[in-house]
């Protein structure tokens, strides 16, 4: 059974940094398409940053230039380095993955706006990020 476990959330002032990690187990690496979504209170879950099997990243416009996604050498760890944080970045951050391989094979994994969280079939429990003004 696949497990995704996030860590690294917390509280920080605007302009600060946080580093989120997601460790995957129970799956034959590498993941073909996985990454980070976030969900603010009362809002839908939205894409933040994704990475595919080739290591190609995608960033939402709202985080471009501030966030960096990467994978560990063993490809079972996903890291999101978040710099220059803003209050509007406050949300629960979820690590998710498409275990079917379909998003990668169809070329949609890192194409922004072409799919939503329903396309991911494995999720972590989430980690809270709070950015104060």
C-alpha positions as CSV (number, residue, x, y, z in Angstrom):
1,X,0.0,0.0,0.0
2,X,1.4,3.4,-1.0
3,X,1.9,5.9,1.7
4,X,2.8,9.5,1.4
5,X,3.9,11.3,4.5
6,X,4.4,15.1,4.6
7,X,6.5,17.0,7.1
8,X,8.0,20.5,7.5
9,X,4.9,22.7,7.8
10,X,4.7,25.4,10.4
11,X,4.3,29.1,11.1
12,X,6.5,31.8,9.7
13,X,6.4,35.6,9.1
14,X,5.9,37.0,5.6
15,X,9.2,36.9,3.7
16,X,10.4,33.8,5.5
17,X,11.0,30.3,4.2
18,X,9.8,26.8,4.9
19,X,10.8,23.4,3.5
20,X,8.2,20.7,3.0
21,X,9.1,17.0,2.5
22,X,7.1,14.1,1.3
23,X,8.3,10.6,1.8
24,X,6.8,7.8,-0.3
25,X,6.7,4.2,0.6
26,X,5.1,1.0,-0.8
27,X,5.6,2.0,-4.4
28,X,8.2,1.1,-7.1
29,X,10.0,4.3,-7.7
30,X,10.2,6.6,-9.6
31,X,6.8,8.3,-9.4
32,X,5.7,9.3,-12.9
33,X,3.8,12.3,-11.7
34,X,3.6,13.7,-8.2
35,X,3.7,17.0,-6.4
36,X,2.0,19.5,-4.1
37,X,-1.4,20.9,-3.9
38,X,-2.7,23.3,-1.2
39,X,-6.1,24.0,0.2
40,X,-6.9,27.2,2.1
41,X,-9.8,27.5,4.4
42,X,-13.1,27.5,2.5
43,X,-11.4,27.1,-0.8
44,X,-10.8,24.3,-3.3
45,X,-7.6,22.3,-3.4
46,X,-5.3,23.7,-6.1
47,X,-2.0,22.9,-7.8
48,X,1.1,24.4,-6.4
49,X,4.0,22.5,-8.0
50,X,4.5,19.1,-9.7
51,X,7.3,17.1,-11.1
52,X,7.3,14.2,-13.5
53,X,9.3,11.1,-14.1
54,X,11.8,13.0,-16.3
55,X,12.3,15.6,-13.5
56,X,10.5,18.4,-15.3
57,X,8.8,20.7,-12.9
58,X,5.6,22.8,-13.1
59,X,4.7,25.8,-10.9
60,X,1.5,27.6,-10.4
61,X,1.9,31.3,-11.4
62,X,1.3,32.3,-7.8
63,X,4.5,30.6,-6.6
64,X,6.7,30.8,-9.7
65,X,10.1,32.1,-8.8
66,X,9.6,31.6,-5.0
67,X,9.1,27.9,-4.7
68,X,11.3,25.1,-5.9
69,X,10.4,21.4,-6.2
70,X,12.9,18.6,-6.2
71,X,13.3,14.9,-5.6
72,X,15.8,13.1,-3.5
73,X,18.5,10.9,-5.1
74,X,16.4,7.7,-4.3
75,X,13.4,9.4,-5.9
76,X,11.2,8.5,-2.9
77,X,11.4,11.9,-1.3
78,X,9.8,15.0,-2.7
79,X,10.9,18.4,-1.4
80,X,9.2,21.8,-1.8
81,X,11.4,24.7,-0.8
82,X,9.3,27.8,-0.2
83,X,10.9,31.2,-0.1
84,X,9.5,34.7,0.2
85,X,6.4,33.4,1.7
86,X,3.2,35.5,1.7
87,X,0.1,35.4,3.9
88,X,-1.8,34.1,0.9
89,X,0.4,31.0,0.9
90,X,-1.2,29.9,4.1
91,X,-3.0,26.6,3.6
92,X,-2.8,22.9,4.2
93,X,-0.3,21.5,1.8
94,X,-0.9,18.0,0.4
95,X,1.5,15.7,-1.3
96,X,-0.2,13.7,-4.0
97,X,0.6,11.3,-6.8
98,X,-0.8,9.7,-9.8
99,X,-0.1,6.0,-9.4
100,X,-1.7,5.0,-12.8
101,X,1.0,6.7,-14.9
102,X,-1.7,8.2,-17.1
103,X,-0.9,11.8,-16.5
104,X,2.7,11.4,-17.5
105,X,2.0,9.2,-20.5
106,X,-0.6,11.6,-21.8
107,X,1.7,14.6,-21.4
108,X,-0.5,16.4,-19.0
109,X,1.4,16.0,-15.7
110,X,3.2,19.3,-15.9
111,X,0.8,21.2,-18.1
112,X,-0.8,23.8,-15.9
113,X,-4.6,24.0,-15.7
114,X,-5.4,20.8,-17.6
115,X,-6.3,18.7,-14.6
116,X,-7.3,18.9,-11.0
117,X,-6.8,17.0,-7.8
118,X,-9.3,14.3,-8.8
119,X,-6.6,13.0,-11.2
120,X,-4.4,12.1,-8.3
121,X,-5.2,8.8,-6.6
122,X,-2.9,8.9,-3.6
123,X,-2.6,11.6,-1.0
124,X,-0.7,12.4,2.2
125,X,-2.4,13.6,5.3
126,X,-1.4,17.3,4.7
127,X,0.7,19.7,6.6
128,X,-0.3,23.2,7.8
129,X,1.6,26.3,6.6
130,X,0.7,29.6,8.2
131,X,2.3,32.8,7.1
132,X,1.6,35.9,9.2
133,X,1.8,39.5,7.9
